[in-house]
């Protein structure tokens, strides 16, 4: 177990130690780092002791269903997979060599090297428990010394992952290049010490948390933000020329039910073109939710209150404005006749709105321009191309097929940025 509650004096000492370890890290070949990571991934195979223990721990700590946690844990080996790491580095940096030494560019006599920023503070979010592990892996791949501030509700799983690193890393490649820590929310002195002295902060979480880390940073402290985002789906009428309602609905539900909408890439609103038979498509969505193989998680009291608010809103719309509300044991559909993108209460609560054309769609989502992330689309190739072209201007950073919103493709940017590049700076050598 490598987690520890930390206070100001220890924080400053840890940062000093991190600078020393960061310098040592630079001399280690990236190929060796990838090899050790791959070994860590192997001990997290389905049914392994780490897998079984994590399933037990997370089922106790979190509100996700056991089935959902099980499916998510299956992703751990892929986060550490050597082939995936190599492919990702090549996609983001062009190759592995620049992480080891200076490499020639297309400009004669100009060489570049990718250099770690140094000591990185990763502020983990609690909504998707793999997030802190994914962020730590990014730190390893960029040869950064990582200090991971754990979320309040997820300590044991990261500690298990740390134990697996220690068990596999017999040569000491990674196990002394990071630290898991936490401190009380009221301990502003410790937080200030980190903000003033680390080389970069990568913050994953809500708006208030991200804003708190923007303040009081040291002059050298780079801020890398992954704050609150909203994602949505667009279903064109021509999506049903070749596909049935049931198939499109099944794919749409994957984007909603996976992670119970807690991921930034989860769909909260579905925009349905007004030519589509809303009642028939609604029935298909209900069937798809009922057949979804992974059980819904438990709602907190706050979640339940938000759900009740949406139910009341839906009942009002149904009786006064001609909307429709359908609520089941593991989902809620609100066919809201009022235009405009808005937040869903999550926990498999999908808000469905109509749109006529792309200009109409733009007017409905434009108020959220700074918060848009992913758009899942069902429609003809031509409709997809037109939407993708315009969505990039609206602030959307990813367009994909409906049913693919929570998966993503290897080497694609996240929130419009390449994560490995954000943790690096480049040194030039002009011969």
C-alpha positions as CSV (number, residue, x, y, z in Angstrom):
1,X,0.0,0.0,0.0
2,X,1.6,3.3,-1.0
3,X,-1.2,5.8,-0.2
4,X,-0.8,8.2,2.7
5,X,-2.5,11.2,4.2
6,X,-0.1,14.1,3.7
7,X,0.4,17.5,5.2
8,X,2.4,20.6,4.0
9,X,5.9,19.7,5.3
10,X,5.7,16.2,3.9
11,X,4.2,17.5,0.6
12,X,7.3,19.8,0.1
13,X,9.6,16.9,0.9
14,X,7.8,14.6,-1.5
15,X,8.1,17.2,-4.3
16,X,11.8,17.5,-3.7
17,X,12.2,13.7,-3.8
18,X,10.0,13.6,-6.9
19,X,12.5,15.9,-8.7
20,X,15.3,13.5,-8.0
21,X,13.3,10.5,-9.1
22,X,12.2,12.4,-12.3
23,X,15.8,13.0,-13.3
24,X,16.5,9.3,-12.8
25,X,13.5,8.4,-14.9
26,X,14.9,10.2,-17.9
27,X,17.7,7.7,-18.3
28,X,15.3,4.7,-18.5
29,X,14.4,3.6,-22.0
30,X,10.8,4.0,-22.9
31,X,10.8,0.4,-24.2
32,X,11.7,-0.8,-20.7
33,X,8.8,1.2,-19.1
34,X,6.4,-0.3,-21.7
35,X,7.6,-3.8,-20.9
36,X,7.1,-3.4,-17.1
37,X,3.6,-1.8,-17.7
38,X,2.7,-4.8,-19.8
39,X,3.7,-7.1,-17.0
40,X,1.4,-5.2,-14.6
41,X,-1.5,-5.5,-17.0
42,X,-0.9,-9.3,-17.1
43,X,-1.5,-9.8,-13.4
44,X,-4.9,-8.0,-13.8
45,X,-6.3,-10.6,-16.2
46,X,-9.9,-11.7,-15.6
47,X,-10.2,-13.9,-12.6
48,X,-6.7,-13.1,-11.2
49,X,-6.3,-12.4,-7.5
50,X,-6.0,-8.6,-8.1
51,X,-9.1,-8.7,-10.3
52,X,-11.1,-10.6,-7.7
53,X,-10.0,-8.4,-4.9
54,X,-10.7,-5.2,-6.8
55,X,-14.2,-6.4,-7.7
56,X,-14.9,-7.0,-4.0
57,X,-13.5,-3.7,-2.9
58,X,-15.1,-1.6,-5.6
59,X,-18.5,-3.3,-5.1
60,X,-18.3,-2.1,-1.5
61,X,-17.0,1.4,-2.2
62,X,-18.9,2.5,-5.2
63,X,-22.5,2.7,-6.3
64,X,-22.0,1.0,-9.7
65,X,-23.5,-2.4,-10.0
66,X,-21.2,-5.4,-9.7
67,X,-21.7,-6.3,-13.4
68,X,-20.6,-2.8,-14.4
69,X,-17.5,-2.9,-12.2
70,X,-16.7,-6.4,-13.6
71,X,-16.9,-5.2,-17.2
72,X,-14.8,-2.1,-16.4
73,X,-12.1,-4.1,-14.7
74,X,-11.7,-6.1,-17.9
75,X,-10.2,-2.9,-19.4
76,X,-7.2,-2.8,-17.0
77,X,-4.9,-5.0,-19.0
78,X,-5.6,-3.0,-22.2
79,X,-4.5,0.2,-20.3
80,X,-1.1,-1.4,-19.8
81,X,-0.8,-3.4,-23.0
82,X,2.6,-2.9,-24.7
83,X,1.2,-3.0,-28.3
84,X,-1.4,-0.4,-27.3
85,X,1.2,1.8,-25.6
86,X,3.5,1.7,-28.7
87,X,0.6,2.4,-31.0
88,X,-0.5,5.3,-28.9
89,X,2.9,6.9,-28.6
90,X,3.4,6.6,-32.4
91,X,0.0,8.2,-33.0
92,X,0.7,11.1,-30.6
93,X,4.4,11.7,-30.9
94,X,5.3,10.0,-34.2
95,X,7.5,7.3,-32.6
96,X,9.2,6.1,-29.4
97,X,12.7,7.4,-30.2
98,X,12.0,11.1,-29.1
99,X,11.3,9.9,-25.6
100,X,14.8,8.5,-25.3
101,X,17.0,10.9,-27.3
102,X,17.2,13.7,-29.8
103,X,15.7,12.7,-33.2
104,X,16.1,14.5,-36.6
105,X,13.3,16.6,-37.9
106,X,12.5,17.5,-41.6
107,X,14.4,20.7,-41.1
108,X,18.1,20.2,-41.8
109,X,20.3,20.3,-38.7
110,X,17.3,20.5,-36.3
111,X,16.8,17.7,-33.7
112,X,14.1,17.5,-31.0
113,X,13.6,15.5,-27.8
114,X,10.4,15.0,-25.8
115,X,11.1,15.9,-22.2
116,X,9.0,15.2,-19.1
117,X,7.7,18.3,-17.4
118,X,9.0,16.8,-14.1
119,X,6.7,16.4,-11.1
120,X,3.0,16.1,-12.0
121,X,0.1,16.3,-9.6
122,X,-2.8,14.2,-10.9
123,X,-6.1,15.2,-9.2
124,X,-8.3,12.2,-9.7
125,X,-12.1,12.2,-10.2
126,X,-14.3,9.7,-8.5
127,X,-16.9,9.2,-11.3
128,X,-15.0,6.7,-13.3
129,X,-12.6,4.7,-11.1
130,X,-10.2,3.8,-13.9
131,X,-9.4,7.4,-14.5
132,X,-6.7,7.7,-11.9
133,X,-5.0,4.6,-13.3
134,X,-5.2,5.8,-16.8
135,X,-3.7,9.2,-15.8
136,X,-0.9,7.4,-13.9
137,X,-0.1,5.3,-16.9
138,X,0.2,8.6,-19.0
139,X,2.7,9.8,-16.4
140,X,4.8,6.6,-16.7
141,X,4.8,6.8,-20.6
142,X,6.1,10.4,-20.4
143,X,8.7,9.6,-17.7
144,X,7.0,12.0,-15.2
145,X,7.2,11.6,-11.5
146,X,3.5,11.3,-10.6
147,X,1.8,12.4,-7.4
148,X,-1.8,11.1,-7.5
149,X,-4.3,12.8,-5.3
150,X,-7.0,10.2,-4.7
151,X,-10.7,11.0,-4.8
152,X,-12.5,10.8,-1.5
153,X,-14.5,7.7,-2.4
154,X,-11.9,5.6,-4.2
155,X,-8.7,4.6,-2.2
156,X,-8.5,0.9,-2.1
157,X,-8.5,0.2,-5.8
158,X,-5.6,2.5,-6.6
159,X,-3.7,1.0,-3.7
160,X,-4.3,-2.5,-5.1
161,X,-2.9,-1.3,-8.5
162,X,0.2,0.1,-6.6
163,X,0.7,-3.3,-5.0
164,X,0.6,-4.9,-8.4
165,X,3.3,-2.6,-9.7
166,X,5.5,-3.4,-6.7
167,X,5.0,-7.2,-7.3
168,X,5.9,-7.0,-10.9
169,X,8.6,-4.3,-11.0
170,X,11.5,-6.2,-9.5
171,X,14.1,-3.9,-11.2
172,X,12.6,-0.7,-9.6
173,X,11.7,0.9,-13.0
174,X,8.3,2.3,-11.9
175,X,7.6,1.6,-8.2
176,X,9.5,4.6,-6.9
177,X,8.4,7.0,-9.6
178,X,5.0,7.9,-8.2
179,X,3.1,8.3,-4.9
180,X,-0.6,8.0,-4.0
181,X,-1.7,10.7,-1.5
182,X,-4.7,12.4,-0.1
183,X,-5.5,15.3,2.2
184,X,-8.5,16.8,3.8
185,X,-10.5,19.2,1.7
186,X,-10.1,21.8,4.4
187,X,-6.3,21.5,4.4
188,X,-5.6,24.5,2.1
189,X,-2.0,24.8,3.2
190,X,-1.1,21.4,1.8
191,X,-3.0,22.1,-1.4
192,X,-1.3,25.4,-1.8
193,X,2.1,23.8,-1.3
194,X,1.4,21.4,-4.2
195,X,0.0,24.2,-6.4
196,X,3.0,26.4,-5.9
197,X,5.7,23.8,-6.4
198,X,4.8,21.0,-8.8
199,X,5.6,21.4,-12.5
200,X,2.1,20.5,-13.8
201,X,-1.3,19.8,-12.5
202,X,-3.7,17.5,-14.5
203,X,-7.1,18.0,-13.0
204,X,-10.0,15.6,-13.7
205,X,-13.4,16.6,-12.2
206,X,-16.1,19.2,-11.7
207,X,-16.1,22.9,-12.4
208,X,-15.5,24.0,-8.8
209,X,-12.6,21.6,-8.3
210,X,-10.9,22.6,-11.6
211,X,-11.4,26.3,-10.7
212,X,-9.8,25.7,-7.2
213,X,-6.6,24.4,-8.8
214,X,-6.4,27.3,-11.3
215,X,-5.8,29.7,-8.4
216,X,-2.6,30.3,-6.5
217,X,-0.4,28.2,-8.9
218,X,3.3,28.8,-9.0
219,X,4.7,30.6,-12.1
220,X,6.2,27.3,-13.4
221,X,3.1,25.2,-12.7
222,X,1.3,24.2,-16.0
223,X,-2.4,23.6,-15.7
224,X,-3.9,20.7,-17.7
225,X,-7.7,20.8,-17.3
226,X,-10.3,18.1,-17.9
227,X,-13.3,19.7,-16.4
228,X,-17.0,19.0,-16.7
229,X,-18.3,18.0,-20.2
230,X,-21.6,17.2,-21.8
231,X,-22.2,14.7,-24.6
232,X,-25.2,14.0,-26.8
233,X,-26.6,11.9,-29.6
234,X,-28.1,12.9,-33.0
235,X,-30.3,10.5,-34.9
236,X,-31.2,11.5,-38.4
237,X,-34.2,10.3,-40.2
238,X,-32.1,8.6,-42.9
239,X,-30.5,6.4,-40.2
240,X,-33.5,4.1,-40.7
241,X,-33.2,3.6,-44.4
242,X,-30.9,0.6,-43.8
243,X,-31.3,0.0,-40.1
244,X,-34.3,-0.8,-38.0
245,X,-35.5,1.2,-35.0
246,X,-34.4,-1.7,-32.7
247,X,-30.8,-1.7,-33.9
248,X,-30.4,2.1,-33.6
249,X,-32.1,2.1,-30.2
250,X,-29.8,-0.7,-28.9
251,X,-26.7,1.3,-29.9
252,X,-28.1,4.5,-28.4
253,X,-28.7,2.7,-25.0
254,X,-25.1,1.5,-24.9
255,X,-23.9,5.2,-24.8
256,X,-26.4,5.9,-22.0
257,X,-26.3,2.8,-19.8
258,X,-22.5,2.1,-19.8
259,X,-21.1,3.7,-16.6
260,X,-24.7,4.9,-15.8
261,X,-23.9,8.2,-17.6
262,X,-21.1,9.0,-15.2
263,X,-18.5,9.4,-17.9
264,X,-18.1,12.7,-19.7
265,X,-18.6,10.8,-23.0
266,X,-21.9,9.4,-21.9
267,X,-25.0,10.6,-23.8
268,X,-27.3,12.8,-21.7
269,X,-29.6,14.1,-24.5
270,X,-30.7,12.5,-27.8
271,X,-31.7,14.8,-30.6
272,X,-34.2,13.0,-32.9
273,X,-35.0,14.5,-36.3
274,X,-38.6,15.5,-36.4
275,X,-39.5,13.3,-39.4
276,X,-38.9,10.2,-37.3
277,X,-41.9,8.4,-35.6
278,X,-41.1,9.4,-32.0
279,X,-43.5,6.9,-30.4
280,X,-42.1,3.9,-32.4
281,X,-38.5,4.9,-31.6
282,X,-39.4,5.4,-28.0
283,X,-40.8,1.9,-27.7
284,X,-37.6,0.6,-29.2
285,X,-35.6,2.5,-26.6
286,X,-37.7,1.1,-23.8
287,X,-37.1,-2.5,-25.1
288,X,-33.3,-1.8,-25.4
289,X,-33.1,-0.5,-21.8
290,X,-35.0,-3.5,-20.5
291,X,-32.6,-5.9,-22.4
292,X,-29.4,-4.1,-21.5
293,X,-27.3,-6.9,-19.9
294,X,-25.6,-4.8,-17.2
295,X,-27.6,-3.9,-14.1
296,X,-27.9,-0.3,-13.1
297,X,-26.1,1.0,-10.0
298,X,-27.5,2.4,-6.8
299,X,-28.4,6.0,-6.7
300,X,-27.2,8.3,-3.9
301,X,-29.8,10.5,-2.1
302,X,-28.7,13.5,-4.2
303,X,-29.1,11.4,-7.4
304,X,-32.6,10.3,-6.3
305,X,-33.6,14.0,-5.7
306,X,-32.4,14.9,-9.2
307,X,-34.3,12.0,-10.7
308,X,-37.5,13.1,-8.8
309,X,-37.1,16.7,-10.2
310,X,-36.9,15.3,-13.7
311,X,-39.9,13.1,-13.2
312,X,-41.9,16.1,-12.0
313,X,-40.7,18.1,-15.0
314,X,-41.6,15.3,-17.3
315,X,-45.1,15.0,-15.8
316,X,-45.7,18.7,-16.2
317,X,-44.6,18.5,-19.8
318,X,-46.7,15.5,-20.5
319,X,-49.9,17.1,-19.3
320,X,-49.3,20.7,-20.3
321,X,-47.0,20.8,-23.3
322,X,-47.6,17.4,-25.0
323,X,-44.4,15.7,-23.9
324,X,-44.1,12.1,-22.8
325,X,-42.5,10.4,-19.8
326,X,-41.6,6.7,-19.6
327,X,-40.0,5.5,-16.4
328,X,-38.8,1.9,-15.8
329,X,-36.9,0.1,-13.0
330,X,-33.5,0.9,-14.6
331,X,-34.1,3.9,-16.9
332,X,-36.1,7.0,-17.5
333,X,-37.0,8.6,-20.9
334,X,-38.3,12.1,-21.1
335,X,-39.5,13.3,-24.5
336,X,-39.1,17.0,-23.8
337,X,-40.9,19.3,-26.3
338,X,-38.9,22.3,-25.1
339,X,-35.8,22.9,-27.4
340,X,-32.3,23.2,-26.1
341,X,-29.5,21.0,-24.8
342,X,-29.5,20.6,-21.0
343,X,-28.1,18.4,-18.3
344,X,-29.7,15.0,-17.5
345,X,-30.0,13.8,-13.9
346,X,-27.9,10.8,-15.1
347,X,-28.3,7.2,-13.8
348,X,-29.8,6.2,-17.2
349,X,-32.1,9.2,-17.6
350,X,-32.2,10.1,-21.3
351,X,-33.8,13.4,-22.4
352,X,-35.1,13.2,-26.0
353,X,-35.6,16.4,-28.1
354,X,-36.6,17.1,-31.7
355,X,-34.6,19.0,-34.3
356,X,-35.4,19.8,-37.9
357,X,-32.0,20.5,-39.5
358,X,-28.4,21.3,-38.6
359,X,-29.0,25.0,-38.2
360,X,-31.8,24.2,-35.7
361,X,-29.5,21.7,-33.9
362,X,-26.7,24.4,-33.6
363,X,-29.1,26.8,-32.0
364,X,-30.1,24.2,-29.4
365,X,-26.6,23.3,-28.3
366,X,-24.7,26.6,-28.7
367,X,-25.3,27.7,-25.1
368,X,-23.1,24.8,-24.0
369,X,-20.3,25.5,-26.5
370,X,-17.5,25.5,-23.8
371,X,-18.7,22.2,-22.3
372,X,-19.3,20.0,-25.3
373,X,-17.3,16.8,-25.7
374,X,-18.7,13.9,-27.7
375,X,-21.5,13.6,-30.3
376,X,-22.7,10.2,-31.2
377,X,-24.5,10.2,-34.6
378,X,-26.7,7.8,-36.5
379,X,-27.4,8.6,-40.1
380,X,-26.1,8.3,-43.6
381,X,-22.4,8.9,-44.4
382,X,-23.3,12.2,-46.0
383,X,-25.3,13.3,-42.9
384,X,-22.4,12.2,-40.6
385,X,-19.9,14.2,-42.6
386,X,-22.0,17.4,-42.6
387,X,-22.5,17.1,-38.9
388,X,-18.9,16.4,-38.1
389,X,-17.8,19.4,-40.2
390,X,-20.1,21.8,-38.4
391,X,-19.8,20.2,-35.0
392,X,-16.1,21.0,-34.9
393,X,-17.0,24.7,-35.2
394,X,-19.6,24.4,-32.5
395,X,-17.1,23.2,-29.9
396,X,-17.6,19.4,-30.2
397,X,-14.2,17.6,-29.9
398,X,-15.3,14.1,-31.0
399,X,-17.9,12.8,-33.4
400,X,-18.5,9.0,-33.6
401,X,-21.1,6.5,-34.3
402,X,-24.0,6.0,-31.9
403,X,-23.0,3.1,-29.6
404,X,-19.3,4.0,-29.7
405,X,-19.3,7.1,-27.4
406,X,-17.9,5.4,-24.3
407,X,-15.2,3.3,-26.1
408,X,-13.1,5.6,-28.2
409,X,-10.2,4.8,-30.6
410,X,-6.6,4.3,-29.8
411,X,-4.5,7.4,-30.5
412,X,-7.5,9.8,-30.7
413,X,-7.3,13.1,-28.8
414,X,-9.2,13.5,-25.5
415,X,-11.2,16.8,-25.1
416,X,-9.4,18.0,-28.2
417,X,-5.9,17.4,-26.8
418,X,-3.4,14.6,-27.0
419,X,-2.9,13.6,-23.4
420,X,0.8,12.5,-23.7
421,X,1.7,15.7,-25.5
422,X,0.2,17.7,-22.7
423,X,2.5,16.1,-20.2
424,X,5.6,16.8,-22.3
425,X,7.7,19.8,-23.5
426,X,10.1,19.7,-26.4
427,X,13.8,20.5,-26.3
428,X,15.5,21.4,-29.6
429,X,19.1,20.9,-30.6
430,X,20.2,22.9,-33.6
431,X,23.4,21.4,-34.9
